[in-house]
């Protein structure tokens, strides 16, 4: 099974936030605040049925959402 690419919200050096797909060399979108970035990136993740990773200012993943094809779905 081919691993689907994710969508990442990452901080920029200038204080803005990138929305970047795995494997892309450039950002798909740039937002002035982190709060603005998830709306557009969720639409992209839903359309592509992949995962959304939200990184904090330190670059570490602080939240993630799966929009299809979750290899470990919740039980129950």
Buried (B, 14 or more C-beta within 10 A) or exposed (E): EEEBEBBBBBBEEEEBBBBBBEEEEEBEBBBEEBEBBBEBBBEBBBEBEBBBBBBEEEEEEEEEBBBEEEEEEEEE
